[in-house]
Amino acid sequence: MDGSGTMTRMLWLQGASCGGCTMSILESGASGWFDELRQSGIDLVWHPSVSEQTGDEVVDLLEAIRDGRERLDLLVLEGSVARGPGLTGRFNMLAGTNRSIYHWLLDLAPLADYVVAVGSCAAYGGIPAAGVNPTDAVGLQFEGSDVGGALGASFRSKRGLPVINVAGCAPHPGWMMESLLALTNGDLTARELDGFGRPTFIANHLAHHGCSRNEFYEFKASAETMSERGCLMEHLGCRATQAVGDCNQRSWNGGGSCTKGGYACIACTSPGFESAQNYLQTAKLAGIPVGLPTDMPKAWFVALAALSKSATPRRVRVNATADHVVVPPSRSGDKRSS
């Protein structure tokens, strides 16, 4: 809602998508996403999965926005833009309009105050762009890590911003909703975006921060198979020390995160994450993980890892390769009350 009390009008479209971003945001807020939208002054004018309007009603709405008869404050895309074959976009048509999502986006994006890509598919191409990419799937303003995408590198919305990329597969509901609120309040500027268009309130953190396995990481006490309690980085593919996001610092729809659930971080907020050969196996060169913490020289990491392993307490070393606590913490510090 702007300063005049006018509701912010948001249109949500879905491209080549599994719908996971919508599934994530539906649980946003203590009373659910729809109530949170109302409280925030955001009018969801249409969403293909949750809105009642269909058929001619939707066509009339889209045409009214395209023709300037209806205002568009926020244009949100979930899913990648399938431009093929031959830039016709016909791999992903919007039913009832005889037009592709790609061409609707080309028409509507310049009319919006802000354009938001929710999820790594909409941001960078994501899963549909993996491999040989037969549908020519791209993000709104990126194709992988290269600027361009469906709208082009020079695109700016009516308020002068590039596409805001709320990356993730799926993004945390808080990332999506907080980005929308920041835009409606005028609190998100180009200075608060990183080089891949991600809001810095997300990108200034690593998934590693707050991980419940950090004690094992500090001593390089590693799990060797799934279900074990140790650090997942050395053997099981975890990329949390390189992946942006505060995933382990806030609850996901009530609690949990990938690493808390025993699964390696796959760096899903990063361009090109979908091209990893094996999500659950750490790529190594001469026995050293290829992907190391982003801000540490490799030589320092190797030296620190060797020192840490030599100083690992028995409790940490044993528990790292178990699926439950085998050696509990020492209770020597406990004192009985007299």
Phi and psi restraints in degrees (value plus and minus 20) as a CYANA .aco file:
   2 ASP   PHI    -103.9   -63.9
   2 ASP   PSI    -199.9  -159.9
   3 GLY   PHI     -82.9   -42.9
   3 GLY   PSI     -39.8     0.2
   4 SER   PHI    -106.3   -66.3
   4 SER   PSI     -22.9    17.1
   5 GLY   PHI      68.9   108.9
   5 GLY   PSI     -15.1    24.9
   6 THR   PHI     -97.6   -57.6
   6 THR   PSI     115.2   155.2
   7 MET   PHI     -85.4   -45.4
   7 MET   PSI     120.7   160.7
   8 THR   PHI     -99.6   -59.6
   8 THR   PSI     105.9   145.9
   9 ARG   PHI    -113.9   -73.9
   9 ARG   PSI     102.2   142.2
  10 MET   PHI    -142.3  -102.3
  10 MET   PSI     108.4   148.4
  11 LEU   PHI    -130.3   -90.3
  11 LEU   PSI     107.5   147.5
  12 TRP   PHI    -134.2   -94.2
  12 TRP   PSI      99.4   139.4
  13 LEU   PHI    -132.3   -92.3
  13 LEU   PSI     134.3   174.3
  14 GLN   PHI    -140.0  -100.0
  14 GLN   PSI     106.4   146.4
  15 GLY   PHI    -117.7   -77.7
  15 GLY   PSI    -155.6  -115.6
  16 ALA   PHI     -96.2   -56.2
  16 ALA   PSI      80.1   120.1
  17 SER   PHI    -170.5  -130.5
  17 SER   PSI     132.7   172.7
  18 CYS   PHI    -108.8   -68.8
  18 CYS   PSI     -30.5     9.5
  19 GLY   PHI      65.6   105.6
  19 GLY   PSI     -13.4    26.6
  20 GLY   PHI     -86.7   -46.7
  20 GLY   PSI     -50.2   -10.2
  21 CYS   PHI     -87.0   -47.0
  21 CYS   PSI     -60.5   -20.5
  22 THR   PHI     -83.9   -43.9
  22 THR   PSI     -62.6   -22.6
  23 MET   PHI     -80.0   -40.0
  23 MET   PSI     -56.8   -16.8
  24 SER   PHI     -88.0   -48.0
  24 SER   PSI     -67.9   -27.9
  25 ILE   PHI     -95.7   -55.7
  25 ILE   PSI     -37.2     2.8
  26 LEU   PHI     -80.4   -40.4
  26 LEU   PSI     -45.5    -5.5
  27 GLU   PHI    -117.0   -77.0
  27 GLU   PSI      -7.5    32.5
  28 SER   PHI     -89.2   -49.2
  28 SER   PSI     116.1   156.1
  29 GLY   PHI      66.1   106.1
  29 GLY   PSI     133.7   173.7
  30 ALA   PHI     -83.7   -43.7
  30 ALA   PSI     -50.6   -10.6
  31 SER   PHI    -131.5   -91.5
  31 SER   PSI      -5.2    34.8
  32 GLY   PHI      78.6   118.6
  32 GLY   PSI     141.5   181.5
  33 TRP   PHI     -84.8   -44.8
  33 TRP   PSI     -62.7   -22.7
  34 PHE   PHI     -83.9   -43.9
  34 PHE   PSI     -59.8   -19.8
  35 ASP   PHI     -88.0   -48.0
  35 ASP   PSI     -57.6   -17.6
  36 GLU   PHI     -85.0   -45.0
  36 GLU   PSI     -58.9   -18.9
  37 LEU   PHI     -81.3   -41.3
  37 LEU   PSI     -65.4   -25.4
  38 ARG   PHI     -81.5   -41.5
  38 ARG   PSI     -65.2   -25.2
  39 GLN   PHI     -84.0   -44.0
  39 GLN   PSI     -47.5    -7.5
  40 SER   PHI    -110.7   -70.7
  40 SER   PSI     -21.9    18.1
  41 GLY   PHI      56.6    96.6
  41 GLY   PSI       7.6    47.6
  42 ILE   PHI    -128.6   -88.6
  42 ILE   PSI     104.2   144.2
  43 ASP   PHI    -118.0   -78.0
  43 ASP   PSI      90.0   130.0
  44 LEU   PHI     -99.8   -59.8
  44 LEU   PSI      76.3   116.3
  45 VAL   PHI     -91.5   -51.5
  45 VAL   PSI     -49.4    -9.4
  46 TRP   PHI    -187.3  -147.3
  46 TRP   PSI     122.0   162.0
  47 HIS   PHI    -163.4  -123.4
  47 HIS   PSI     105.4   145.4
  48 PRO   PHI     -82.4   -42.4
  48 PRO   PSI     -41.9    -1.9
  49 SER   PHI    -117.6   -77.6
  49 SER   PSI     -44.2    -4.2
  50 VAL   PHI    -141.0  -101.0
  50 VAL   PSI     -31.9     8.1
  51 SER   PHI    -105.6   -65.6
  51 SER   PSI     130.6   170.6
  52 GLU   PHI     -98.2   -58.2
  52 GLU   PSI     -51.1   -11.1
  53 GLN   PHI     -82.9   -42.9
  53 GLN   PSI     122.3   162.3
  54 THR   PHI    -172.8  -132.8
  54 THR   PSI     152.9   192.9
  55 GLY   PHI      37.6    77.6
  55 GLY   PSI    -151.3  -111.3
  56 ASP   PHI     -81.2   -41.2
  56 ASP   PSI     -51.6   -11.6
  57 GLU   PHI     -79.8   -39.8
  57 GLU   PSI     -63.7   -23.7
  58 VAL   PHI     -91.3   -51.3
  58 VAL   PSI     -62.7   -22.7
  59 VAL   PHI     -78.9   -38.9
  59 VAL   PSI     -63.8   -23.8
  60 ASP   PHI     -81.6   -41.6
  60 ASP   PSI     -60.8   -20.8
  61 LEU   PHI     -83.9   -43.9
  61 LEU   PSI     -68.5   -28.5
  62 LEU   PHI     -83.2   -43.2
  62 LEU   PSI     -60.6   -20.6
  63 GLU   PHI     -87.7   -47.7
  63 GLU   PSI     -55.4   -15.4
  64 ALA   PHI     -85.5   -45.5
  64 ALA   PSI     -59.4   -19.4
  65 ILE   PHI     -87.3   -47.3
  65 ILE   PSI     -64.9   -24.9
  66 ARG   PHI     -80.9   -40.9
  66 ARG   PSI     -57.2   -17.2
  67 ASP   PHI    -107.2   -67.2
  67 ASP   PSI     -19.8    20.2
  68 GLY   PHI      64.5   104.5
  68 GLY   PSI     -10.6    29.4
  69 ARG   PHI    -105.3   -65.3
  69 ARG   PSI     -36.5     3.5
  70 GLU   PHI    -146.6  -106.6
  70 GLU   PSI     121.4   161.4
  71 ARG   PHI    -100.2   -60.2
  71 ARG   PSI     126.2   166.2
  72 LEU   PHI    -150.7  -110.7
  72 LEU   PSI      92.5   132.5
  73 ASP   PHI    -111.6   -71.6
  73 ASP   PSI     -66.9   -26.9
  74 LEU   PHI    -145.1  -105.1
  74 LEU   PSI     104.0   144.0
  75 LEU   PHI    -129.7   -89.7
  75 LEU   PSI      98.8   138.8
  76 VAL   PHI    -134.3   -94.3
  76 VAL   PSI     113.2   153.2
  77 LEU   PHI    -138.3   -98.3
  77 LEU   PSI     112.3   152.3
  78 GLU   PHI    -133.6   -93.6
  78 GLU   PSI     107.4   147.4
  79 GLY   PHI      78.4   118.4
  79 GLY   PSI     136.2   176.2
  80 SER   PHI     -96.9   -56.9
  80 SER   PSI     145.5   185.5
  81 VAL   PHI    -117.1   -77.1
  81 VAL   PSI      91.0   131.0
  82 ALA   PHI    -105.8   -65.8
  82 ALA   PSI      82.9   122.9
  83 ARG   PHI    -104.4   -64.4
  83 ARG   PSI     -37.8     2.2
  84 GLY   PHI    -102.3   -62.3
  84 GLY   PSI     151.3   191.3
  85 PRO   PHI    -101.9   -61.9
  85 PRO   PSI     120.7   160.7
  86 GLY   PHI      38.9    78.9
  86 GLY   PSI      19.5    59.5
  87 LEU   PHI      43.1    83.1
  87 LEU   PSI      -0.5    39.5
  88 THR   PHI    -103.8   -63.8
  88 THR   PSI     -42.5    -2.5
  89 GLY   PHI      52.0    92.0
  89 GLY   PSI      -9.8    30.2
  90 ARG   PHI     -95.2   -55.2
  90 ARG   PSI     -23.9    16.1
  91 PHE   PHI     -92.2   -52.2
  91 PHE   PSI     -36.2     3.8
  92 ASN   PHI    -164.3  -124.3
  92 ASN   PSI      67.3   107.3
  93 MET   PHI    -113.0   -73.0
  93 MET   PSI     129.6   169.6
  94 LEU   PHI    -111.6   -71.6
  94 LEU   PSI      91.3   131.3
  95 ALA   PHI     -74.2   -34.2
  95 ALA   PSI     118.4   158.4
  96 GLY   PHI      67.1   107.1
  96 GLY   PSI     -28.6    11.4
  97 THR   PHI    -131.8   -91.8
  97 THR   PSI     -35.2     4.8
  98 ASN   PHI      37.2    77.2
  98 ASN   PSI       8.4    48.4
  99 ARG   PHI    -153.0  -113.0
  99 ARG   PSI     132.2   172.2
 100 SER   PHI    -102.5   -62.5
 100 SER   PSI     136.3   176.3
 101 ILE   PHI     -76.5   -36.5
 101 ILE   PSI     -59.7   -19.7
 102 TYR   PHI     -75.8   -35.8
 102 TYR   PSI     -68.0   -28.0
 103 HIS   PHI     -95.7   -55.7
 103 HIS   PSI     -50.6   -10.6
 104 TRP   PHI     -82.3   -42.3
 104 TRP   PSI     -61.4   -21.4
 105 LEU   PHI     -84.4   -44.4
 105 LEU   PSI     -59.9   -19.9
 106 LEU   PHI     -80.8   -40.8
 106 LEU   PSI     -53.9   -13.9
 107 ASP   PHI     -97.9   -57.9
 107 ASP   PSI     -62.0   -22.0
 108 LEU   PHI    -107.1   -67.1
 108 LEU   PSI     -53.4   -13.4
 109 ALA   PHI     -76.6   -36.6
 109 ALA   PSI     -63.5   -23.5
 110 PRO   PHI     -86.5   -46.5
 110 PRO   PSI     -34.5     5.5
 111 LEU   PHI    -112.1   -72.1
 111 LEU   PSI     -29.9    10.1
 112 ALA   PHI    -110.7   -70.7
 112 ALA   PSI     125.2   165.2
 113 ASP   PHI     -82.9   -42.9
 113 ASP   PSI     -61.3   -21.3
 114 TYR   PHI    -159.9  -119.9
 114 TYR   PSI     126.6   166.6
 115 VAL   PHI    -140.8  -100.8
 115 VAL   PSI     107.9   147.9
 116 VAL   PHI    -143.6  -103.6
 116 VAL   PSI     110.0   150.0
 117 ALA   PHI    -120.3   -80.3
 117 ALA   PSI      94.9   134.9
 118 VAL   PHI    -120.4   -80.4
 118 VAL   PSI     103.6   143.6
 119 GLY   PHI      73.7   113.7
 119 GLY   PSI     134.4   174.4
 120 SER   PHI     -89.6   -49.6
 120 SER   PSI     -42.6    -2.6
 121 CYS   PHI     -86.4   -46.4
 121 CYS   PSI     -68.8   -28.8
 122 ALA   PHI     -87.8   -47.8
 122 ALA   PSI     -50.6   -10.6
 123 ALA   PHI     -98.6   -58.6
 123 ALA   PSI     -66.4   -26.4
 124 TYR   PHI    -149.1  -109.1
 124 TYR   PSI     -25.2    14.8
 125 GLY   PHI      92.7   132.7
 125 GLY   PSI     -61.5   -21.5
 126 GLY   PHI      37.2    77.2
 126 GLY   PSI    -167.2  -127.2
 127 ILE   PHI     -76.4   -36.4
 127 ILE   PSI     -65.8   -25.8
 128 PRO   PHI     -82.3   -42.3
 128 PRO   PSI     -39.0     1.0
 129 ALA   PHI    -111.4   -71.4
 129 ALA   PSI     -19.7    20.3
 130 ALA   PHI     -89.0   -49.0
 130 ALA   PSI     138.2   178.2
 131 GLY   PHI      45.1    85.1
 131 GLY   PSI    -155.3  -115.3
 132 VAL   PHI     -99.3   -59.3
 132 VAL   PSI     -27.8    12.2
 133 ASN   PHI      31.8    71.8
 133 ASN   PSI      44.4    84.4
 134 PRO   PHI     -87.3   -47.3
 134 PRO   PSI     -41.6    -1.6
 135 THR   PHI    -113.7   -73.7
 135 THR   PSI     -16.4    23.6
 136 ASP   PHI      34.5    74.5
 136 ASP   PSI      31.1    71.1
 137 ALA   PHI    -101.1   -61.1
 137 ALA   PSI     114.0   154.0
 138 VAL   PHI    -159.6  -119.6
 138 VAL   PSI     150.7   190.7
 139 GLY   PHI    -104.9   -64.9
 139 GLY   PSI     155.3   195.3
 140 LEU   PHI     -82.6   -42.6
 140 LEU   PSI     -62.8   -22.8
 141 GLN   PHI    -153.1  -113.1
 141 GLN   PSI     -10.9    29.1
 142 PHE   PHI    -156.6  -116.6
 142 PHE   PSI     127.8   167.8
 143 GLU   PHI    -138.7   -98.7
 143 GLU   PSI      76.6   116.6
 144 GLY   PHI      45.7    85.7
 144 GLY   PSI    -148.0  -108.0
 145 SER   PHI    -113.1   -73.1
 145 SER   PSI     -16.9    23.1
 146 ASP   PHI    -115.9   -75.9
 146 ASP   PSI     113.4   153.4
 147 VAL   PHI     -88.2   -48.2
 147 VAL   PSI     121.3   161.3
 148 GLY   PHI     128.9   168.9
 148 GLY   PSI    -110.8   -70.8
 149 GLY   PHI      43.2    83.2
 149 GLY   PSI    -175.5  -135.5
 150 ALA   PHI     -91.5   -51.5
 150 ALA   PSI     -55.9   -15.9
 151 LEU   PHI    -115.2   -75.2
 151 LEU   PSI     -34.9     5.1
 152 GLY   PHI      73.0   113.0
 152 GLY   PSI     134.2   174.2
 153 ALA   PHI     -84.1   -44.1
 153 ALA   PSI     -49.7    -9.7
 154 SER   PHI    -107.7   -67.7
 154 SER   PSI     -22.4    17.6
 155 PHE   PHI     -80.3   -40.3
 155 PHE   PSI     117.2   157.2
 156 ARG   PHI    -159.7  -119.7
 156 ARG   PSI     120.8   160.8
 157 SER   PHI     -93.8   -53.8
 157 SER   PSI     158.6   198.6
 158 LYS   PHI     -80.3   -40.3
 158 LYS   PSI     -49.0    -9.0
 159 ARG   PHI    -110.2   -70.2
 159 ARG   PSI     -12.5    27.5
 160 GLY   PHI      67.2   107.2
 160 GLY   PSI      -5.7    34.3
 161 LEU   PHI    -125.7   -85.7
 161 LEU   PSI     129.2   169.2
 162 PRO   PHI     -91.4   -51.4
 162 PRO   PSI    -198.2  -158.2
 163 VAL   PHI     -84.4   -44.4
 163 VAL   PSI     113.7   153.7
 164 ILE   PHI    -109.8   -69.8
 164 ILE   PSI      99.9   139.9
 165 ASN   PHI    -120.8   -80.8
 165 ASN   PSI      83.1   123.1
 166 VAL   PHI    -113.0   -73.0
 166 VAL   PSI      60.9   100.9
 167 ALA   PHI     -95.8   -55.8
 167 ALA   PSI     143.9   183.9
 168 GLY   PHI     118.3   158.3
 168 GLY   PSI     137.8   177.8
 169 CYS   PHI    -158.4  -118.4
 169 CYS   PSI      59.9    99.9
 170 ALA   PHI    -111.7   -71.7
 170 ALA   PSI     143.4   183.4
 171 PRO   PHI     -88.0   -48.0
 171 PRO   PSI     134.9   174.9
 172 HIS   PHI     -81.4   -41.4
 172 HIS   PSI     118.3   158.3
 173 PRO   PHI     -77.6   -37.6
 173 PRO   PSI     -53.5   -13.5
 174 GLY   PHI     -85.6   -45.6
 174 GLY   PSI     -56.1   -16.1
 175 TRP   PHI     -80.9   -40.9
 175 TRP   PSI     -64.3   -24.3
 176 MET   PHI     -86.5   -46.5
 176 MET   PSI     -71.0   -31.0
 177 MET   PHI     -88.3   -48.3
 177 MET   PSI     -59.5   -19.5
 178 GLU   PHI     -87.3   -47.3
 178 GLU   PSI     -53.8   -13.8
 179 SER   PHI     -85.9   -45.9
 179 SER   PSI     -62.8   -22.8
 180 LEU   PHI     -82.7   -42.7
 180 LEU   PSI     -62.7   -22.7
 181 LEU   PHI     -86.2   -46.2
 181 LEU   PSI     -61.1   -21.1
 182 ALA   PHI     -81.6   -41.6
 182 ALA   PSI     -59.1   -19.1
 183 LEU   PHI     -87.3   -47.3
 183 LEU   PSI     -65.2   -25.2
 184 THR   PHI     -85.0   -45.0
 184 THR   PSI     -46.8    -6.8
 185 ASN   PHI    -112.6   -72.6
 185 ASN   PSI     -20.2    19.8
 186 GLY   PHI      52.3    92.3
 186 GLY   PSI       4.7    44.7
 187 ASP   PHI    -121.7   -81.7
 187 ASP   PSI     -15.9    24.1
 188 LEU   PHI    -140.2  -100.2
 188 LEU   PSI      92.3   132.3
 189 THR   PHI    -133.3   -93.3
 189 THR   PSI     156.2   196.2
 190 ALA   PHI     -81.6   -41.6
 190 ALA   PSI     -48.9    -8.9
 191 ARG   PHI     -87.8   -47.8
 191 ARG   PSI     -40.8    -0.8
 192 GLU   PHI    -115.9   -75.9
 192 GLU   PSI       1.6    41.6
 193 LEU   PHI    -137.7   -97.7
 193 LEU   PSI     121.4   161.4
 194 ASP   PHI    -105.7   -65.7
 194 ASP   PSI    -192.2  -152.2
 195 GLY   PHI     -86.8   -46.8
 195 GLY   PSI     -34.4     5.6
 196 PHE   PHI    -130.0   -90.0
 196 PHE   PSI       0.7    40.7
 197 GLY   PHI      56.1    96.1
 197 GLY   PSI      -8.2    31.8
 198 ARG   PHI    -110.1   -70.1
 198 ARG   PSI     116.9   156.9
 199 PRO   PHI     -76.9   -36.9
 199 PRO   PSI     116.0   156.0
 200 THR   PHI     -90.8   -50.8
 200 THR   PSI     -38.6     1.4
 201 PHE   PHI     -85.9   -45.9
 201 PHE   PSI     -38.5     1.5
 202 ILE   PHI    -115.9   -75.9
 202 ILE   PSI     -68.9   -28.9
 203 ALA   PHI     -93.8   -53.8
 203 ALA   PSI     -33.9     6.1
 204 ASN   PHI    -102.9   -62.9
 204 ASN   PSI     -16.1    23.9
 205 HIS   PHI    -139.1   -99.1
 205 HIS   PSI     140.2   180.2
 206 LEU   PHI    -133.7   -93.7
 206 LEU   PSI     128.6   168.6
 207 ALA   PHI     -79.9   -39.9
 207 ALA   PSI     -44.9    -4.9
 208 HIS   PHI     -83.7   -43.7
 208 HIS   PSI     -51.0   -11.0
 209 HIS   PHI     -85.6   -45.6
 209 HIS   PSI     102.7   142.7
 210 GLY   PHI      66.1   106.1
 210 GLY   PSI     -14.8    25.2
 211 CYS   PHI     -83.6   -43.6
 211 CYS   PSI     115.6   155.6
 212 SER   PHI     -89.5   -49.5
 212 SER   PSI     -29.8    10.2
 213 ARG   PHI    -119.2   -79.2
 213 ARG   PSI      -6.7    33.3
 214 ASN   PHI     -84.3   -44.3
 214 ASN   PSI     -50.2   -10.2
 215 GLU   PHI     -82.4   -42.4
 215 GLU   PSI     -61.0   -21.0
 216 PHE   PHI     -85.7   -45.7
 216 PHE   PSI     -58.5   -18.5
 217 TYR   PHI     -82.4   -42.4
 217 TYR   PSI     -63.5   -23.5
 218 GLU   PHI     -79.6   -39.6
 218 GLU   PSI     -56.0   -16.0
 219 PHE   PHI    -116.8   -76.8
 219 PHE   PSI     -14.8    25.2
 220 LYS   PHI      31.6    71.6
 220 LYS   PSI      21.4    61.4
 221 ALA   PHI    -115.1   -75.1
 221 ALA   PSI      85.4   125.4
 222 SER   PHI    -125.9   -85.9
 222 SER   PSI     123.4   163.4
 223 ALA   PHI     -89.4   -49.4
 223 ALA   PSI     127.1   167.1
 224 GLU   PHI    -128.4   -88.4
 224 GLU   PSI     -44.2    -4.2
 225 THR   PHI    -158.1  -118.1
 225 THR   PSI     142.9   182.9
 226 MET   PHI     -79.1   -39.1
 226 MET   PSI     128.0   168.0
 227 SER   PHI      68.4   108.4
 227 SER   PSI     -30.4     9.6
 228 GLU   PHI    -101.4   -61.4
 228 GLU   PSI     139.1   179.1
 229 ARG   PHI    -107.8   -67.8
 229 ARG   PSI     -30.7     9.3
 230 GLY   PHI     -93.5   -53.5
 230 GLY   PSI    -199.5  -159.5
 231 CYS   PHI     -84.2   -44.2
 231 CYS   PSI     120.6   160.6
 232 LEU   PHI    -115.6   -75.6
 232 LEU   PSI     -20.2    19.8
 233 MET   PHI     -95.3   -55.3
 233 MET   PSI     -64.7   -24.7
 234 GLU   PHI     -87.2   -47.2
 234 GLU   PSI     -57.7   -17.7
 235 HIS   PHI    -141.1  -101.1
 235 HIS   PSI     -49.6    -9.6
 236 LEU   PHI    -129.6   -89.6
 236 LEU   PSI       3.3    43.3
 237 GLY   PHI      65.7   105.7
 237 GLY   PSI     -17.0    23.0
 238 CYS   PHI     -87.4   -47.4
 238 CYS   PSI     111.9   151.9
 239 ARG   PHI    -137.3   -97.3
 239 ARG   PSI       4.2    44.2
 240 ALA   PHI     -83.7   -43.7
 240 ALA   PSI     -46.6    -6.6
 241 THR   PHI     -94.6   -54.6
 241 THR   PSI     -26.2    13.8
 242 GLN   PHI    -140.6  -100.6
 242 GLN   PSI     -27.3    12.7
 243 ALA   PHI    -120.2   -80.2
 243 ALA   PSI     109.8   149.8
 244 VAL   PHI     -97.5   -57.5
 244 VAL   PSI     128.9   168.9
 245 GLY   PHI     114.1   154.1
 245 GLY   PSI     127.1   167.1
 246 ASP   PHI    -118.6   -78.6
 246 ASP   PSI      19.0    59.0
 247 CYS   PHI     -72.8   -32.8
 247 CYS   PSI     -58.0   -18.0
 248 ASN   PHI    -115.4   -75.4
 248 ASN   PSI     -11.8    28.2
 249 GLN   PHI    -127.9   -87.9
 249 GLN   PSI     -26.3    13.7
 250 ARG   PHI    -164.4  -124.4
 250 ARG   PSI     132.4   172.4
 251 SER   PHI     -92.5   -52.5
 251 SER   PSI     127.3   167.3
 252 TRP   PHI    -118.8   -78.8
 252 TRP   PSI      85.6   125.6
 253 ASN   PHI      27.6    67.6
 253 ASN   PSI      29.8    69.8
 254 GLY   PHI      88.7   128.7
 254 GLY   PSI     -38.8     1.2
 255 GLY   PHI     134.3   174.3
 255 GLY   PSI     137.8   177.8
 256 GLY   PHI      77.1   117.1
 256 GLY   PSI     145.4   185.4
 257 SER   PHI    -179.5  -139.5
 257 SER   PSI     156.4   196.4
 258 CYS   PHI     -79.4   -39.4
 258 CYS   PSI     -70.6   -30.6
 259 THR   PHI     -91.2   -51.2
 259 THR   PSI     -51.3   -11.3
 260 LYS   PHI     -85.1   -45.1
 260 LYS   PSI     -50.7   -10.7
 261 GLY   PHI    -103.2   -63.2
 261 GLY   PSI     -17.7    22.3
 262 GLY   PHI      69.5   109.5
 262 GLY   PSI      -8.7    31.3
 263 TYR   PHI    -132.5   -92.5
 263 TYR   PSI     122.3   162.3
 264 ALA   PHI     -86.6   -46.6
 264 ALA   PSI     126.1   166.1
 265 CYS   PHI     -88.8   -48.8
 265 CYS   PSI     109.2   149.2
 266 ILE   PHI    -124.2   -84.2
 266 ILE   PSI      -6.7    33.3
 267 ALA   PHI      37.2    77.2
 267 ALA   PSI      27.1    67.1
 268 CYS   PHI     -91.2   -51.2
 268 CYS   PSI     -28.0    12.0
 269 THR   PHI    -107.8   -67.8
 269 THR   PSI     -19.7    20.3
 270 SER   PHI    -122.4   -82.4
 270 SER   PSI     124.1   164.1
 271 PRO   PHI     -80.0   -40.0
 271 PRO   PSI     116.7   156.7
 272 GLY   PHI      63.3   103.3
 272 GLY   PSI     -13.9    26.1
 273 PHE   PHI     -79.3   -39.3
 273 PHE   PSI     -48.5    -8.5
 274 GLU   PHI     -89.0   -49.0
 274 GLU   PSI     -32.2     7.8
 275 SER   PHI    -113.0   -73.0
 275 SER   PSI     -18.0    22.0
 276 ALA   PHI     -79.1   -39.1
 276 ALA   PSI     115.6   155.6
 277 GLN   PHI     -91.6   -51.6
 277 GLN   PSI     -57.0   -17.0
 278 ASN   PHI    -168.4  -128.4
 278 ASN   PSI      89.9   129.9
 279 TYR   PHI     -84.8   -44.8
 279 TYR   PSI     -44.2    -4.2
 280 LEU   PHI    -132.2   -92.2
 280 LEU   PSI       2.8    42.8
 281 GLN   PHI    -160.4  -120.4
 281 GLN   PSI     105.6   145.6
 282 THR   PHI     -96.7   -56.7
 282 THR   PSI     104.3   144.3
 283 ALA   PHI     -90.1   -50.1
 283 ALA   PSI     113.4   153.4
 284 LYS   PHI    -152.6  -112.6
 284 LYS   PSI     134.2   174.2
 285 LEU   PHI    -150.7  -110.7
 285 LEU   PSI      97.7   137.7
 286 ALA   PHI      36.3    76.3
 286 ALA   PSI      16.4    56.4
 287 GLY   PHI      62.2   102.2
 287 GLY   PSI     -21.5    18.5
 288 ILE   PHI    -126.3   -86.3
 288 ILE   PSI     111.6   151.6
 289 PRO   PHI     -74.8   -34.8
 289 PRO   PSI     115.2   155.2
 290 VAL   PHI     -89.4   -49.4
 290 VAL   PSI     -62.9   -22.9
 291 GLY   PHI    -109.1   -69.1
 291 GLY   PSI      85.2   125.2
 292 LEU   PHI    -130.5   -90.5
 292 LEU   PSI     147.0   187.0
 293 PRO   PHI     -68.9   -28.9
 293 PRO   PSI     116.8   156.8
 294 THR   PHI     -84.4   -44.4
 294 THR   PSI     -45.8    -5.8
 295 ASP   PHI    -131.9   -91.9
 295 ASP   PSI       3.9    43.9
 296 MET   PHI    -149.7  -109.7
 296 MET   PSI     105.8   145.8
 297 PRO   PHI     -79.2   -39.2
 297 PRO   PSI     124.5   164.5
 298 LYS   PHI     -78.9   -38.9
 298 LYS   PSI     -61.4   -21.4
 299 ALA   PHI     -81.8   -41.8
 299 ALA   PSI     -60.6   -20.6
 300 TRP   PHI     -84.4   -44.4
 300 TRP   PSI     -62.3   -22.3
 301 PHE   PHI     -82.5   -42.5
 301 PHE   PSI     -64.7   -24.7
 302 VAL   PHI     -81.5   -41.5
 302 VAL   PSI     -63.6   -23.6
 303 ALA   PHI     -85.4   -45.4
 303 ALA   PSI     -63.0   -23.0
 304 LEU   PHI     -85.8   -45.8
 304 LEU   PSI     -58.8   -18.8
 305 ALA   PHI     -83.5   -43.5
 305 ALA   PSI     -62.8   -22.8
 306 ALA   PHI     -83.1   -43.1
 306 ALA   PSI     -62.7   -22.7
 307 LEU   PHI     -85.0   -45.0
 307 LEU   PSI     -63.0   -23.0
 308 SER   PHI     -83.8   -43.8
 308 SER   PSI     -63.7   -23.7
 309 LYS   PHI     -81.6   -41.6
 309 LYS   PSI     -57.5   -17.5
 310 SER   PHI     -90.9   -50.9
 310 SER   PSI     -39.8     0.2
 311 ALA   PHI    -126.4   -86.4
 311 ALA   PSI     -10.3    29.7
 312 THR   PHI     -86.5   -46.5
 312 THR   PSI     103.7   143.7
 313 PRO   PHI     -81.9   -41.9
 313 PRO   PSI     130.1   170.1
 314 ARG   PHI     -76.6   -36.6
 314 ARG   PSI     -61.1   -21.1
 315 ARG   PHI     -76.2   -36.2
 315 ARG   PSI     -66.8   -26.8
 316 VAL   PHI     -88.2   -48.2
 316 VAL   PSI     -63.4   -23.4
 317 ARG   PHI     -83.4   -43.4
 317 ARG   PSI     -63.6   -23.6
 318 VAL   PHI     -91.3   -51.3
 318 VAL   PSI     -64.6   -24.6
 319 ASN   PHI     -87.1   -47.1
 319 ASN   PSI     -44.3    -4.3
 320 ALA   PHI     -81.7   -41.7
 320 ALA   PSI     -53.1   -13.1
 321 THR   PHI    -128.7   -88.7
 321 THR   PSI       8.6    48.6
 322 ALA   PHI    -143.9  -103.9
 322 ALA   PSI     139.1   179.1
 323 ASP   PHI    -116.3   -76.3
 323 ASP   PSI     -12.6    27.4
 324 HIS   PHI    -174.9  -134.9
 324 HIS   PSI     149.4   189.4
 325 VAL   PHI     -91.8   -51.8
 325 VAL   PSI      94.9   134.9
 326 VAL   PHI    -113.6   -73.6
 326 VAL   PSI     -64.4   -24.4
 327 VAL   PHI    -132.4   -92.4
 327 VAL   PSI      89.9   129.9
 328 PRO   PHI     -95.1   -55.1
 328 PRO   PSI     143.4   183.4
 329 PRO   PHI     -80.2   -40.2
 329 PRO   PSI     131.4   171.4
 330 SER   PHI     -82.2   -42.2
 330 SER   PSI     120.4   160.4
 331 ARG   PHI    -125.3   -85.3
 331 ARG   PSI      -1.2    38.8
 332 SER   PHI     -84.3   -44.3
 332 SER   PSI     -42.7    -2.7
 333 GLY   PHI    -103.5   -63.5
 333 GLY   PSI     -30.6     9.4
 334 ASP   PHI     -89.1   -49.1
 334 ASP   PSI     121.6   161.6
 335 LYS   PHI    -144.1  -104.1
 335 LYS   PSI     115.5   155.5
 336 ARG   PHI    -101.6   -61.6
 336 ARG   PSI     119.5   159.5
 337 SER   PHI    -100.1   -60.1
 337 SER   PSI     120.8   160.8
